[in-house]
Amino acid sequence: FLDITIKIENNKFAFEIFRKETYTDSIIHSTSNHPTTQKMATFHSMINRLLNIPLAPKDFKKEENTIIKIATNNGYKKEIIKKMIQNKERKITIQQFLYNKTPIDEDKKWRRILYVGKLTMDLLNKCKRDNFKPAFYTNNNIKKYILNNKSKIPKEEQSGVYKLKCCNC
């Protein structure tokens, strides 16, 4: 299983979160000009794994502290992470006991939206629709900064075999 160590202790399975020795805790920094949803996606993923894998209490606390350390090393406040964990725990509890487990966003349609900072989020909050989910993108990507120094040769001047005629066919 990816990212999990499974051991047998006292004839029972024991689970731990696994990270390679070469793992770095580099994620999108809190000061980066990305949508907040993209910045928080890493934490949502780590917290979902934390809450959905049956960890022993000491392993749960160890992983929670690791997530908080990753957050603080990348400029996030630990209170944000603790609140995210509490909210997800509450949500899981509510879903397990009160609601049917059908997907809520089944009918929502994704729309590609250029992200230009807080303005984008303000605009989206003003025009929320029930069947609309944003998928953010940015024009500021690495492709703009990498130069292709190859000379541009028109196709008709490029070498190669384009057509063969056979006298016997």
MDTraj code that builds the backbone (N, CA, C; nanometers):
import mdtraj as md
import numpy as np

residues = "PHE LEU ASP ILE THR ILE LYS ILE GLU ASN ASN LYS PHE ALA PHE GLU ILE PHE ARG LYS GLU THR TYR THR ASP SER ILE ILE HIS SER THR SER ASN HIS PRO THR THR GLN LYS MET ALA THR PHE HIS SER MET ILE ASN ARG LEU LEU ASN ILE PRO LEU ALA PRO LYS ASP PHE LYS LYS GLU GLU ASN THR ILE ILE LYS ILE ALA THR ASN ASN GLY TYR LYS LYS GLU ILE ILE LYS LYS MET ILE GLN ASN LYS GLU ARG LYS ILE THR ILE GLN GLN PHE LEU TYR ASN LYS THR PRO ILE ASP GLU ASP LYS LYS TRP ARG ARG ILE LEU TYR VAL GLY LYS LEU THR MET ASP LEU LEU ASN LYS CYS LYS ARG ASP ASN PHE LYS PRO ALA PHE TYR THR ASN ASN ASN ILE LYS LYS TYR ILE LEU ASN ASN LYS SER LYS ILE PRO LYS GLU GLU GLN SER GLY VAL TYR LYS LEU LYS CYS CYS ASN CYS".split()
xyz = np.array([
    [0.0846, -0.1181, 0.0000],
    [0.0000, 0.0000, 0.0000],
    [0.0888, 0.1239, 0.0000],
    [0.0492, 0.2236, -0.0757],
    [0.1289, 0.3451, -0.0826],
    [0.1195, 0.4244, 0.0473],
    [0.2309, 0.4725, 0.0929],
    [0.2397, 0.5617, 0.2087],
    [0.1946, 0.4987, 0.3399],
    [0.1846, 0.3662, 0.3457],
    [0.1411, 0.3007, 0.4690],
    [0.2377, 0.1876, 0.5033],
    [0.2690, 0.1756, 0.6304],
    [0.3428, 0.0607, 0.6804],
    [0.2434, -0.0223, 0.7601],
    [0.2361, -0.1502, 0.7285],
    [0.1442, -0.2396, 0.7989],
    [0.2271, -0.3429, 0.8747],
    [0.2030, -0.3517, 1.0039],
    [0.2731, -0.4481, 1.0892],
    [0.1689, -0.5358, 1.1588],
    [0.2143, -0.6507, 1.2045],
    [0.1273, -0.7347, 1.2877],
    [0.1825, -0.7294, 1.4291],
    [0.1015, -0.6772, 1.5200],
    [0.1396, -0.6672, 1.6613],
    [0.0297, -0.7320, 1.7446],
    [0.0663, -0.8287, 1.8263],
    [-0.0304, -0.9015, 1.9100],
    [-0.1446, -0.9597, 1.8272],
    [-0.1096, -1.0174, 1.7121],
    [-0.2066, -1.0792, 1.6203],
    [-0.3089, -0.9796, 1.5645],
    [-0.2733, -0.8521, 1.5622],
    [-0.3602, -0.7490, 1.5047],
    [-0.2768, -0.6633, 1.4103],
    [-0.3434, -0.6068, 1.3114],
    [-0.2742, -0.5172, 1.2198],
    [-0.2506, -0.3826, 1.2879],
    [-0.1313, -0.3277, 1.2665],
    [-0.0977, -0.1938, 1.3150],
    [-0.0519, -0.1128, 1.1942],
    [-0.1053, 0.0062, 1.1801],
    [-0.0771, 0.0909, 1.0647],
    [0.0025, 0.2137, 1.1057],
    [0.0914, 0.2548, 1.0169],
    [0.1656, 0.3799, 1.0330],
    [0.1739, 0.4484, 0.8977],
    [0.1866, 0.5805, 0.8994],
    [0.2081, 0.6561, 0.7761],
    [0.3566, 0.6447, 0.7430],
    [0.3868, 0.6125, 0.6175],
    [0.5252, 0.5949, 0.5732],
    [0.5684, 0.7115, 0.4861],
    [0.6866, 0.7611, 0.5133],
    [0.7506, 0.8610, 0.4275],
    [0.8931, 0.8152, 0.4019],
    [0.9380, 0.8299, 0.2796],
    [1.0752, 0.7925, 0.2465],
    [1.1732, 0.8794, 0.3238],
    [1.2942, 0.8290, 0.3392],
    [1.3988, 0.9060, 0.4072],
    [1.4314, 1.0336, 0.3307],
    [1.4088, 1.0321, 0.2002],
    [1.4400, 1.1487, 0.1168],
    [1.3235, 1.2482, 0.1101],
    [1.2157, 1.2225, 0.1846],
    [1.0985, 1.3092, 0.1813],
    [1.1361, 1.4493, 0.2294],
    [1.0925, 1.5494, 0.1550],
    [1.1079, 1.6880, 0.1998],
    [0.9687, 1.7419, 0.2264],
    [0.9591, 1.8347, 0.3144],
    [0.8265, 1.8878, 0.3473],
    [0.7950, 2.0152, 0.2682],
    [0.8446, 2.0220, 0.1460],
    [0.8193, 2.1381, 0.0614],
    [0.6832, 2.1268, -0.0051],
    [0.6007, 2.2259, 0.0190],
    [0.4687, 2.2363, -0.0434],
    [0.4510, 2.3817, -0.0881],
    [0.3368, 2.4143, -0.1471],
    [0.3124, 2.5535, -0.1878],
    [0.3179, 2.6415, -0.0631],
    [0.4056, 2.7400, -0.0627],
    [0.4229, 2.8278, 0.0539],
    [0.2983, 2.9140, 0.0736],
    [0.2745, 2.9499, 0.1975],
    [0.1544, 3.0279, 0.2303],
    [0.1516, 3.1637, 0.1616],
    [0.2693, 3.2196, 0.1280],
    [0.2737, 3.3520, 0.0656],
    [0.2636, 3.3455, -0.0865],
    [0.2576, 3.2253, -0.1419],
    [0.2525, 3.2098, -0.2869],
    [0.1189, 3.2592, -0.3421],
    [0.1211, 3.3126, -0.4630],
    [-0.0017, 3.3633, -0.5259],
    [-0.0768, 3.2484, -0.5944],
    [-0.1302, 3.1597, -0.5140],
    [-0.2134, 3.0494, -0.5609],
    [-0.3481, 3.0606, -0.4915],
    [-0.4523, 3.0034, -0.5507],
    [-0.5805, 3.0019, -0.4803],
    [-0.5652, 2.9282, -0.3474],
    [-0.6324, 2.9775, -0.2458],
    [-0.6256, 2.9162, -0.1134],
    [-0.6641, 2.7686, -0.1200],
    [-0.7604, 2.7355, -0.2052],
    [-0.8031, 2.5963, -0.2165],
    [-0.6879, 2.5073, -0.2621],
    [-0.6037, 2.5574, -0.3534],
    [-0.4889, 2.4787, -0.3989],
    [-0.3838, 2.4672, -0.2889],
    [-0.3634, 2.5742, -0.2144],
    [-0.2652, 2.5699, -0.1053],
    [-0.3084, 2.4702, 0.0018],
    [-0.4380, 2.4643, 0.0289],
    [-0.4891, 2.3779, 0.1353],
    [-0.5092, 2.2332, 0.0900],
    [-0.5021, 2.2077, -0.0398],
    [-0.5273, 2.0728, -0.0921],
    [-0.4325, 1.9694, -0.0315],
    [-0.3064, 2.0051, -0.0140],
    [-0.2096, 1.9128, 0.0449],
    [-0.2524, 1.8745, 0.1863],
    [-0.2955, 1.9734, 0.2631],
    [-0.3367, 1.9464, 0.4011],
    [-0.4653, 1.8630, 0.4050],
    [-0.5579, 1.8932, 0.3142],
    [-0.6803, 1.8124, 0.3085],
    [-0.6450, 1.6663, 0.2827],
    [-0.5525, 1.6437, 0.1916],
    [-0.5108, 1.5080, 0.1581],
    [-0.4459, 1.4394, 0.2784],
    [-0.3520, 1.5087, 0.3433],
    [-0.2835, 1.4503, 0.4589],
    [-0.3798, 1.4237, 0.5740],
    [-0.4741, 1.5156, 0.5948],
    [-0.5694, 1.4996, 0.7046],
    [-0.6686, 1.3880, 0.6736],
    [-0.7116, 1.3768, 0.5488],
    [-0.7993, 1.2642, 0.5120],
    [-0.7298, 1.1313, 0.5393],
    [-0.6028, 1.1222, 0.5022],
    [-0.5275, 0.9997, 0.5279],
    [-0.5157, 0.9757, 0.6782],
    [-0.4873, 1.0812, 0.7534],
    [-0.4756, 1.0710, 0.8986],
    [-0.6036, 1.0150, 0.9613],
    [-0.7177, 1.0640, 0.9141],
    [-0.8452, 1.0268, 0.9759],
    [-0.9038, 0.8962, 0.9226],
    [-0.8613, 0.8539, 0.8040],
    [-0.9209, 0.7340, 0.7454],
    [-0.8395, 0.6066, 0.7652],
    [-0.7153, 0.6202, 0.8085],
    [-0.6337, 0.5020, 0.8377],
    [-0.6429, 0.4774, 0.9883],
    [-0.6731, 0.3549, 1.0280],
    [-0.6899, 0.3274, 1.1718],
    [-0.5556, 0.3244, 1.2457],
    [-0.5091, 0.4412, 1.2846],
    [-0.3806, 0.4544, 1.3531],
    [-0.3983, 0.4384, 1.5035],
    [-0.2946, 0.3849, 1.5684],
    [-0.2926, 0.3822, 1.7148],
    [-0.2836, 0.5264, 1.7634],
    [-0.3328, 0.5536, 1.8844],
    [-0.3301, 0.6925, 1.9344],
    [-0.1928, 0.7595, 1.9264],
    [-0.0846, 0.6869, 1.9602],
    [0.0492, 0.7501, 1.9538],
    [0.0894, 0.7792, 1.8096],
    [0.0523, 0.6907, 1.7162],
    [0.0839, 0.7133, 1.5747],
    [-0.0016, 0.8252, 1.5168],
    [-0.1254, 0.8349, 1.5635],
    [-0.2137, 0.9436, 1.5206],
    [-0.1521, 1.0774, 1.5616],
    [-0.1090, 1.0871, 1.6877],
    [-0.0506, 1.2117, 1.7390],
    [0.0799, 1.2443, 1.6658],
    [0.1602, 1.1404, 1.6372],
    [0.2866, 1.1606, 1.5650],
    [0.2600, 1.2175, 1.4253],
    [0.1623, 1.1614, 1.3548],
    [0.1292, 1.2097, 1.2201],
    [0.0688, 1.3494, 1.2248],
    [-0.0159, 1.3752, 1.3231],
    [-0.0738, 1.5092, 1.3400],
    [0.0378, 1.6116, 1.3600],
    [0.1354, 1.5785, 1.4430],
    [0.2494, 1.6693, 1.4663],
    [0.3328, 1.6880, 1.3401],
    [0.3468, 1.5819, 1.2600],
    [0.4207, 1.5926, 1.1335],
    [0.3500, 1.6886, 1.0385],
    [0.2186, 1.6768, 1.0280],
    [0.1408, 1.7665, 0.9403],
    [0.1553, 1.9107, 0.9872],
    [0.1482, 1.9315, 1.1175],
    [0.1621, 2.0669, 1.1733],
    [0.3028, 2.1211, 1.1466],
    [0.4053, 2.0350, 1.1581],
    [0.5430, 2.0781, 1.1306],
    [0.5583, 2.1183, 0.9845],
    [0.5017, 2.0387, 0.8935],
    [0.5072, 2.0720, 0.7511],
    [0.4407, 2.2073, 0.7266],
    [0.3275, 2.2290, 0.7916],
    [0.2548, 2.3555, 0.7763],
    [0.3378, 2.4738, 0.8252],
    [0.3908, 2.4636, 0.9451],
    [0.4669, 2.5767, 1.0006],
    [0.5950, 2.6022, 0.9222],
    [0.6580, 2.4964, 0.8701],
    [0.7793, 2.5143, 0.7891],
    [0.7492, 2.5853, 0.6576],
    [0.6230, 2.5862, 0.6155],
    [0.5850, 2.6496, 0.4901],
    [0.4981, 2.7742, 0.5115],
    [0.5037, 2.8301, 0.6328],
    [0.4417, 2.9591, 0.6598],
    [0.2961, 2.9561, 0.7018],
    [0.2411, 2.8405, 0.7334],
    [0.1013, 2.8305, 0.7767],
    [0.0963, 2.8250, 0.9293],
    [-0.0140, 2.8716, 0.9874],
    [-0.0303, 2.8675, 1.1322],
    [-0.0840, 2.7310, 1.1732],
    [-0.0309, 2.6799, 1.2848],
    [-0.0739, 2.5465, 1.3285],
    [-0.2213, 2.5442, 1.3682],
    [-0.2758, 2.6584, 1.4074],
    [-0.4176, 2.6645, 1.4446],
    [-0.5073, 2.6308, 1.3252],
    [-0.4637, 2.6709, 1.2041],
    [-0.5405, 2.6412, 1.0828],
    [-0.5501, 2.4904, 1.0628],
    [-0.4399, 2.4213, 1.0838],
    [-0.4355, 2.2762, 1.0649],
    [-0.5201, 2.2071, 1.1716],
    [-0.5058, 2.2506, 1.2956],
    [-0.5859, 2.1904, 1.4032],
    [-0.7350, 2.2083, 1.3767],
    [-0.7726, 2.3266, 1.3283],
    [-0.9135, 2.3517, 1.2977],
    [-0.9603, 2.2641, 1.1809],
    [-0.8743, 2.2472, 1.0790],
    [-0.9089, 2.1604, 0.9654],
    [-0.9327, 2.0172, 1.0139],
    [-0.8475, 1.9692, 1.1045],
    [-0.8635, 1.8332, 1.1570],
    [-0.9953, 1.8212, 1.2322],
    [-1.0251, 1.9196, 1.3176],
    [-1.1514, 1.9169, 1.3929],
    [-1.2717, 1.9184, 1.2984],
    [-1.2673, 2.0042, 1.1965],
    [-1.3787, 2.0137, 1.1018],
    [-1.3979, 1.8830, 1.0252],
    [-1.2879, 1.8218, 0.9822],
    [-1.2975, 1.6954, 0.9090],
    [-1.3472, 1.5830, 0.9990],
    [-1.3023, 1.5805, 1.1233],
    [-1.3523, 1.4796, 1.2178],
    [-1.5027, 1.4946, 1.2361],
    [-1.5474, 1.6187, 1.2531],
    [-1.6908, 1.6452, 1.2707],
    [-1.7679, 1.6046, 1.1462],
    [-1.7160, 1.6384, 1.0297],
    [-1.7822, 1.6056, 0.9043],
    [-1.7941, 1.4536, 0.8853],
    [-1.6863, 1.3813, 0.9156],
    [-1.6891, 1.2352, 0.9039],
    [-1.7934, 1.1765, 0.9988],
    [-1.7973, 1.2279, 1.1206],
    [-1.8942, 1.1795, 1.2182],
    [-2.0364, 1.2047, 1.1702],
    [-2.0622, 1.3234, 1.1196],
    [-2.1963, 1.3569, 1.0700],
    [-2.2335, 1.2676, 0.9526],
    [-2.1406, 1.2493, 0.8594],
    [-2.1694, 1.1647, 0.7425],
    [-2.1954, 1.0204, 0.7821],
    [-2.1208, 0.9700, 0.8800],
    [-2.1366, 0.8304, 0.9205],
    [-2.2698, 0.8054, 0.9889],
    [-2.3169, 0.9007, 1.0662],
    [-2.4331, 0.8751, 1.1485],
    [-2.5623, 0.9407, 1.1016],
    [-2.5527, 1.0473, 1.0235],
    [-2.6738, 1.1203, 0.9899],
    [-2.7148, 1.1140, 0.8442],
    [-2.6190, 1.1040, 0.7538],
    [-2.6518, 1.1188, 0.6138],
    [-2.6211, 0.9941, 0.5329],
    [-2.6923, 0.9825, 0.4215],
    [-2.6635, 0.8786, 0.3244],
    [-2.5295, 0.9123, 0.2600],
    [-2.4511, 0.8132, 0.2228],
    [-2.3165, 0.8372, 0.1713],
    [-2.3119, 0.8534, 0.0201],
    [-2.4075, 0.9203, -0.0393],
    [-2.4023, 0.9459, -0.1831],
    [-2.3224, 1.0726, -0.2076],
    [-2.2524, 1.0811, -0.3202],
    [-2.1712, 1.2006, -0.3477],
    [-2.2579, 1.3260, -0.3609],
    [-2.2166, 1.4300, -0.2917],
    [-2.2904, 1.5567, -0.2934],
    [-2.2707, 1.6297, -0.4255],
    [-2.1506, 1.6238, -0.4795],
    [-2.1159, 1.7029, -0.5975],
    [-2.1395, 1.6289, -0.7289],
    [-2.2223, 1.5273, -0.7270],
    [-2.2427, 1.4438, -0.8454],
    [-2.2890, 1.5243, -0.9678],
    [-2.3782, 1.6196, -0.9485],
    [-2.4346, 1.6952, -1.0606],
    [-2.3576, 1.8228, -1.0937],
    [-2.2565, 1.8548, -1.0165],
    [-2.1836, 1.9795, -1.0405],
    [-2.0947, 1.9667, -1.1625],
    [-2.0852, 2.0765, -1.2371],
    [-2.0008, 2.0812, -1.3565],
    [-1.8796, 2.1684, -1.3267],
    [-1.7642, 2.1229, -1.3731],
    [-1.6403, 2.1971, -1.3531],
    [-1.6253, 2.3034, -1.4615],
    [-1.5731, 2.4188, -1.4243],
    [-1.5444, 2.5274, -1.5174],
    [-1.4013, 2.5749, -1.4936],
    [-1.3273, 2.5920, -1.6016],
    [-1.1890, 2.6392, -1.5962],
    [-1.1905, 2.7909, -1.5798],
    [-1.1214, 2.8405, -1.4752],
    [-1.1235, 2.9836, -1.4448],
    [-0.9807, 3.0325, -1.4197],
    [-0.9439, 3.1430, -1.4846],
    [-0.8131, 3.2048, -1.4650],
    [-0.8062, 3.2624, -1.3239],
    [-0.7029, 3.2251, -1.2495],
    [-0.6864, 3.2757, -1.1132],
    [-0.5963, 3.3980, -1.1160],
    [-0.6488, 3.5121, -1.0644],
    [-0.5709, 3.6355, -1.0599],
    [-0.5618, 3.6911, -0.9179],
    [-0.5805, 3.6058, -0.8199],
    [-0.5692, 3.6486, -0.6809],
    [-0.7040, 3.6572, -0.6119],
    [-0.7068, 3.7374, -0.5063],
    [-0.8260, 3.7507, -0.4225],
    [-0.9479, 3.7951, -0.5034],
    [-0.9254, 3.8722, -0.6066],
    [-1.0339, 3.9196, -0.6925],
    [-1.1142, 3.8031, -0.7495],
    [-1.0455, 3.6983, -0.7908],
    [-1.1127, 3.5808, -0.8463],
    [-1.2047, 3.5182, -0.7426],
    [-1.1550, 3.5028, -0.6196],
    [-1.2347, 3.4409, -0.5138],
    [-1.3549, 3.5283, -0.4789],
    [-1.3345, 3.6602, -0.4731],
    [-1.4461, 3.7518, -0.4444],
    [-1.5548, 3.7401, -0.5508],
    [-1.5117, 3.7363, -0.6753],
    [-1.6066, 3.7246, -0.7863],
    [-1.6840, 3.5924, -0.7787],
    [-1.6139, 3.4840, -0.7505],
    [-1.6803, 3.3535, -0.7403],
    [-1.7796, 3.3496, -0.6259],
    [-1.7458, 3.4128, -0.5142],
    [-1.8379, 3.4151, -0.4001],
    [-1.9653, 3.4918, -0.4313],
    [-1.9535, 3.5930, -0.5179],
    [-2.0716, 3.6720, -0.5533],
    [-2.1615, 3.6004, -0.6531],
    [-2.1048, 3.5135, -0.7346],
    [-2.1883, 3.4462, -0.8356],
    [-2.1830, 3.2942, -0.8184],
    [-2.2130, 3.2489, -0.6964],
    [-2.2164, 3.1043, -0.6703],
    [-2.3390, 3.0442, -0.7367],
    [-2.3172, 2.9270, -0.7931],
    [-2.4275, 2.8510, -0.8520],
    [-2.4231, 2.7108, -0.7946],
    [-2.5380, 2.6451, -0.7886],
    [-2.5450, 2.5108, -0.7317],
    [-2.4723, 2.4072, -0.8167],
    [-2.4719, 2.4225, -0.9466],
    [-2.4122, 2.3201, -1.0323],
    [-2.2821, 2.3684, -1.0976],
    [-2.1984, 2.4355, -1.0204],
    [-2.0780, 2.4969, -1.0749],
    [-1.9617, 2.4766, -0.9780],
    [-1.8502, 2.4228, -1.0273],
    [-1.7285, 2.4081, -0.9474],
    [-1.6119, 2.4668, -1.0256],
    [-1.5310, 2.5542, -0.9643],
    [-1.4181, 2.6141, -1.0358],
    [-1.2964, 2.5220, -1.0404],
    [-1.2273, 2.5219, -1.1527],
    [-1.0974, 2.4558, -1.1679],
    [-1.0000, 2.5671, -1.2085],
    [-0.9164, 2.6100, -1.1166],
    [-0.8311, 2.7259, -1.1388],
    [-0.7089, 2.6935, -1.2240],
    [-0.6673, 2.7914, -1.3025],
    [-0.5410, 2.7836, -1.3747],
    [-0.4804, 2.9233, -1.3733],
    [-0.3517, 2.9308, -1.4082],
    [-0.2830, 3.0589, -1.4098],
    [-0.2032, 3.0722, -1.5386],
    [-0.1838, 3.1938, -1.5829],
    [-0.1000, 3.2188, -1.7009],
    [0.0469, 3.2270, -1.6625],
    [0.0737, 3.2342, -1.5343],
    [0.2098, 3.2479, -1.4858],
    [0.2669, 3.1083, -1.4618],
    [0.3191, 3.0466, -1.5675],
    [0.3754, 2.9125, -1.5517],
    [0.5184, 2.9098, -1.6055],
    [0.5865, 2.8039, -1.5749],
    [0.7294, 2.7934, -1.6085],
    [0.7544, 2.7925, -1.7592],
    [0.6560, 2.7499, -1.8360],
    [0.6715, 2.7448, -1.9816],
    [0.7054, 2.8822, -2.0396],
    [0.6541, 2.9886, -1.9783],
    [0.6811, 3.1236, -2.0254],
    [0.8282, 3.1622, -2.0108],
    [0.8971, 3.0992, -1.9145],
    [1.0326, 3.1404, -1.8819],
    [1.1401, 3.0507, -1.9440],
    [1.0984, 2.9389, -1.9982],
    [1.1942, 2.8497, -2.0623],
    [1.2000, 2.8828, -2.2105],
    [1.3173, 2.9161, -2.2563],
    [1.3325, 2.9542, -2.3961],
    [1.3665, 2.8321, -2.4809],
    [1.3080, 2.8237, -2.5971],
    [1.3408, 2.7188, -2.6921],
    [1.4334, 2.7810, -2.7961],
    [1.5601, 2.7456, -2.7898],
    [1.6589, 2.8065, -2.8779],
    [1.6740, 2.7342, -3.0105],
    [1.5885, 2.6388, -3.0375],
    [1.5960, 2.5695, -3.1662],
    [1.5550, 2.6654, -3.2769],
    [1.6234, 2.6546, -3.3911],
    [1.5849, 2.7398, -3.5029],
    [1.4573, 2.6843, -3.5650],
    [1.3724, 2.7717, -3.6053],
    [1.2448, 2.7325, -3.6646],
    [1.2628, 2.7168, -3.8152],
    [1.2664, 2.5939, -3.8648],
    [1.2799, 2.5650, -4.0076],
    [1.1419, 2.5304, -4.0608],
    [1.0983, 2.5995, -4.1656],
    [0.9667, 2.5656, -4.2221],
    [0.9616, 2.4187, -4.2621],
    [0.8462, 2.3547, -4.2493],
    [0.8312, 2.2129, -4.2785],
    [0.8790, 2.1752, -4.4177],
    [0.8487, 2.2602, -4.5163],
    [0.8869, 2.2265, -4.6541],
    [1.0382, 2.2293, -4.6753],
    [1.1129, 2.2936, -4.5863],
    [1.2579, 2.2990, -4.5982],
    [1.3288, 2.1961, -4.5096],
    [1.2540, 2.1269, -4.4257],
    [1.3135, 2.0268, -4.3376],
    [1.3496, 1.9026, -4.4177],
    [1.4562, 1.8342, -4.3749],
    [1.4971, 1.7123, -4.4446],
    [1.4111, 1.5952, -4.3987],
    [1.4046, 1.4929, -4.4850],
    [1.3274, 1.3746, -4.4515],
    [1.2567, 1.3212, -4.5746],
    [1.2047, 1.2017, -4.5666],
    [1.1332, 1.1393, -4.6772],
    [0.9845, 1.1606, -4.6540],
    [0.9176, 1.2223, -4.7506],
    [0.7765, 1.2527, -4.7344],
    [0.6904, 1.1708, -4.8281],
    [0.7452, 1.1266, -4.9461],
    [0.6629, 1.0544, -5.0422],
    [0.7538, 0.9629, -5.1250],
    [0.7116, 0.8388, -5.1394],
    [0.7858, 0.7437, -5.2211],
    [0.6945, 0.6943, -5.3313],
    [0.7499, 0.6829, -5.4543],
    [0.6724, 0.6274, -5.5647],
    [0.7315, 0.4929, -5.6002],
    [0.6462, 0.3971, -5.6182],
    [0.6893, 0.2631, -5.6508],
    [0.6395, 0.2285, -5.7914],
    [0.7287, 0.1887, -5.8816],
    [0.6908, 0.1576, -6.0199],
    [0.6150, 0.0252, -6.0321],
    [0.6293, -0.0647, -5.9363],
    [0.5683, -0.1964, -5.9454],
    [0.4296, -0.2034, -5.8825],
    [0.3873, -0.1016, -5.8105],
    [0.2566, -0.1097, -5.7404],
    [0.1478, -0.0401, -5.8183],
])
top = md.Topology()
chain = top.add_chain()
for i, resn in enumerate(residues, 1):
    res = top.add_residue(resn, chain, resSeq=i)
    for name in ("N", "CA", "C"):
        top.add_atom(name, md.element.get_by_symbol(name[0]), res)
traj = md.Trajectory(xyz[None], top)
